[in-house]
Amino acid sequence: MRCVYWIALAAFVLVLASGCLQPANIPAPTPTPQFVVIPGTTAPVTVTTIAEKQVSFAVTTSKTMLNITYNGGPDAADLQTINIKVTNQDGTVIPRTIETPTVGSTYVFTYRGNANPSVVNIIGTFTGGYQQTVLMYYV
């Protein structure tokens, strides 16, 4: 009886070693591509690119003030409006809009206590309504 047990165990080990109990290597089905037909347009598509505008600003801080000076630039004649947004360290935001800024002008933000600006963002509006961030300054 013991001999039959050892022969059955040896046969089982041989079957496992030969890989007969392993799953068959069936390749995974390859997906068939789906094609979607997009109807053509009759009107041609045109892309208009606008060159970035170039104007210059300088930012200086003192103990109780933030000064922003408009220095002009090649596109100063096209600048119509500037939107200044000063974000302070405590999260408060001071917005100011300047219509028809003039070259050489300084715009002063006065604080009651110590000046604590962290970010100055200036967005310029140019002739034709084009808007662009002209200065992003981290104090």
Buried (B, 14 or more C-beta within 10 A) or exposed (E): EEEEEEEEEEEEEEEEEEEEEEEEEEEEEEEEEEEEEEEEEEEEEEEEEEEEBEBBBEBEBEEEEBBBBBEBBEBBEBBBBBBBBBBBEEEEEBEEEBEEBEBEEEBEBEBEEEBBBEBBBBBBBBEEEBEBEBBEBEB
